Amino acid sequence: MAESLGITTVSTTKAHGRIGVNAKVWGEILSSNELLTGNVIELVTMKMRKKYKNYCNFSEF
């Protein structure tokens, strides 16, 4: 989708960004159904980023 909009990014940045978006979407879905409340959404986001970072070994720029 980013390519179709003419946006160019580094692949690790795109992958890292997707994690946050996915966590945010799932957090909103679960919280709207009152399954998640408070800081749990932030913990889910942090855990997803940590898990993905372990697999991808992101390099610092």
WOFENZI-V882077 format. One line per field, one symbol per residue. ss: DSSP state (@ for helix, = for strand, . for the rest). psi: psi as a letter, one per 30 degrees, with the letter a starting at -180 (. if undefined). burial: # if it has 16 or more other ideal C-beta (glycine too) atoms within 10 Angstrom, else .. A space follows every 50 residues. Layout:
BEGIN
ss->???
psi->???
burial->???
END
This chain:
BEGIN
ss->..........@@@@@@@@@@@@@@@@@@@@@@.......@@@@@@@@@@@ @@@@@@.....
psi->eeeffgkklkeeeeeeeeeeeeeeeeeeeeefghfklbgeeeeeeeeeee eeeeefikkk.
burial->...............#..#...#...#........#....#..##..#.. .#.........
END
